[in-house]
Amino acid sequence: MRVHDGQIVSFAGDEGHDDLFVGDQGKVLVAEGGFAHVLWSTGSRTGDVTITDTDSLHTGQQALTISGSLDDSLEVGGLVTFSSRQVVDERGMSGLLDIMAEAGHLSGFLDIAEEAIGIVAHRIRHDSSIRAITAELDDDEAEVLVRTAAAALIRDAFSVDEEED
């Protein structure tokens, strides 16, 4: 079974081996050769890291149902636990961003987005054609219009075609 660093897996090997049972879920910290260091998030080995034969791991859609609480763990918080190159080759740029989000590497993006919307909203709010429109609205309505326009402008200006993956 081919697994990569950072991948969510479930145990599919011999019941009871290393106190693992079919369906126990974990996250691959490091995969090398035919073995993977797996941090288990469910089952009797929750919180433990085992060296597990990759033939005993399942990586299909069922394995992707793991809880996001593992990503917030202090034990794995600052580590990059996946190979960017391997993820891009297997799942494309969108897949890489998905894994980055799952691993908590995009936590600072909310602040960046709020700052960007604030800057764009400021410029829109002071545009003469927008001021003519918002003059007829109450302050709350005008602010909703400006922030909605700012978000739409950013989304449309920086949207990426899925084909570019």
C-alpha positions as CSV (number, residue, x, y, z in Angstrom):
1,M,0.0,0.0,0.0
2,R,1.4,3.4,-1.0
3,V,1.1,6.0,1.8
4,H,2.6,9.4,2.2
5,D,3.5,11.7,5.1
6,G,0.5,13.4,6.5
7,Q,-2.0,11.0,5.1
8,I,-5.0,9.9,7.1
9,V,-5.2,6.1,7.3
10,S,-7.2,3.3,9.0
11,F,-5.9,0.0,10.2
12,A,-6.8,-3.0,8.1
13,G,-4.4,-5.6,9.3
14,D,-4.6,-8.5,11.7
15,E,-6.9,-7.8,14.6
16,G,-5.1,-7.2,17.9
17,H,-1.6,-6.8,16.3
18,D,0.1,-4.0,18.4
19,D,-3.3,-3.6,20.1
20,L,-4.7,-2.2,16.8
21,F,-8.1,-3.2,15.4
22,V,-9.6,-2.9,11.9
23,G,-11.0,0.7,11.5
24,D,-8.6,2.4,14.0
25,Q,-7.7,5.7,12.4
26,G,-4.5,7.7,12.5
27,K,-2.2,10.1,10.7
28,V,1.0,9.0,9.0
29,L,3.8,11.1,10.4
30,V,6.6,9.6,8.3
31,A,6.4,6.9,5.6
32,E,9.5,5.2,4.4
33,G,9.9,1.9,2.6
34,G,7.1,-0.5,3.5
35,F,6.5,1.0,7.0
36,A,4.9,4.2,8.4
37,H,5.1,5.9,11.7
38,V,1.4,6.4,12.5
39,L,0.0,8.6,15.3
40,W,-3.3,6.9,16.2
41,S,-6.4,9.1,16.9
42,T,-8.9,6.3,17.6
43,G,-8.9,2.9,19.2
44,S,-6.9,1.6,22.1
45,R,-3.7,3.2,20.9
46,T,-5.1,6.7,20.7
47,G,-2.2,9.2,21.1
48,D,0.5,6.5,20.5
49,V,2.8,6.3,17.6
50,T,3.5,2.9,16.1
51,I,5.6,1.6,13.2
52,T,3.1,-0.1,11.0
53,D,3.5,-2.2,7.9
54,T,1.9,-0.1,5.1
55,D,0.1,-3.3,3.9
56,S,-1.9,-3.1,7.1
57,L,-3.2,0.4,6.3
58,H,-6.1,1.6,4.3
59,T,-6.0,5.0,2.6
60,G,-9.3,5.1,0.7
61,Q,-12.2,7.5,1.3
62,Q,-13.2,5.8,4.5
63,A,-9.9,6.7,6.1
64,L,-10.6,10.4,5.4
65,T,-13.3,10.7,8.0
66,I,-10.8,11.2,10.9
67,S,-11.6,14.0,13.3
68,G,-9.8,17.3,12.9
69,S,-8.9,17.3,16.6
70,L,-5.6,15.6,15.8
71,D,-4.5,18.6,13.8
72,D,-4.9,20.9,16.8
73,S,-2.7,18.6,19.0
74,L,0.4,20.2,20.5
75,E,2.2,16.9,19.8
76,V,2.1,17.5,16.0
77,G,1.2,21.2,15.8
78,G,4.3,22.7,14.2
79,L,5.5,19.8,12.2
80,V,5.2,19.5,8.5
81,T,4.1,15.9,8.3
82,F,3.6,15.5,4.6
83,S,5.7,15.7,1.4
84,S,4.5,18.7,-0.6
85,R,5.9,17.3,-3.8
86,Q,4.2,14.0,-3.3
87,V,0.9,15.5,-2.5
88,V,1.0,17.8,-5.6
89,D,1.9,14.9,-7.8
90,E,-0.9,12.8,-6.4
91,R,-3.7,15.3,-5.7
92,G,-2.7,18.6,-7.3
93,M,-2.6,22.1,-5.8
94,S,-6.1,21.9,-4.4
95,G,-5.1,18.7,-2.7
96,L,-2.1,20.3,-1.2
97,L,-4.1,23.2,0.2
98,D,-6.6,20.7,1.6
99,I,-3.9,18.8,3.4
100,M,-2.3,22.1,4.6
101,A,-5.7,23.1,6.0
102,E,-6.2,19.7,7.7
103,A,-2.7,20.0,9.3
104,G,-3.4,23.6,10.6
105,H,-0.9,25.3,8.3
106,L,-3.4,27.8,7.1
107,S,-4.5,29.1,10.4
108,G,-3.0,32.6,9.7
109,F,-5.0,32.9,6.5
110,L,-8.1,34.3,8.3
111,D,-6.1,37.3,9.5
112,I,-4.7,37.9,6.1
113,A,-8.2,37.6,4.5
114,E,-9.7,40.1,7.0
115,E,-6.8,42.5,6.3
116,A,-7.3,42.2,2.6
117,I,-11.0,42.7,2.8
118,G,-10.5,45.7,5.0
119,I,-8.1,47.3,2.5
120,V,-10.3,46.6,-0.5
121,A,-13.5,47.7,1.4
122,H,-11.8,51.0,2.4
123,R,-11.0,51.7,-1.3
124,I,-14.6,50.7,-2.4
125,R,-16.2,52.7,0.4
126,H,-14.5,55.9,-0.8
127,D,-15.2,55.4,-4.5
128,S,-17.5,58.1,-5.8
129,S,-19.9,55.8,-7.7
130,I,-20.3,53.6,-4.6
131,R,-20.8,56.6,-2.3
132,A,-23.7,57.7,-4.5
133,I,-25.3,54.3,-4.1
134,T,-24.7,54.0,-0.3
135,A,-26.0,57.5,0.3
136,E,-29.5,56.1,0.1
137,L,-28.8,53.2,2.5
138,D,-28.5,53.2,6.3
139,D,-25.0,52.7,7.7
140,D,-25.4,49.0,8.3
141,E,-26.7,48.3,4.9
142,A,-23.9,50.4,3.3
143,E,-21.3,48.4,5.2
144,V,-22.8,45.1,4.2
145,L,-22.8,46.2,0.5
146,V,-19.2,47.4,0.7
147,R,-17.9,44.2,2.5
148,T,-19.8,42.0,0.1
149,A,-18.4,43.9,-2.9
150,A,-14.9,43.6,-1.4
151,A,-15.2,39.9,-0.9
152,A,-16.6,39.3,-4.4
153,L,-13.8,41.5,-5.9
154,I,-11.1,39.5,-4.1
155,R,-12.7,36.2,-5.0
156,D,-13.1,37.0,-8.6
157,A,-9.7,38.7,-9.0
158,F,-7.8,35.8,-7.5
159,S,-9.9,32.8,-8.5
160,V,-7.9,30.0,-10.0
161,D,-9.2,27.7,-12.7
162,E,-9.5,24.1,-11.5
163,E,-7.7,23.0,-14.7
164,E,-4.5,24.7,-13.5
165,D,-4.1,22.0,-10.8
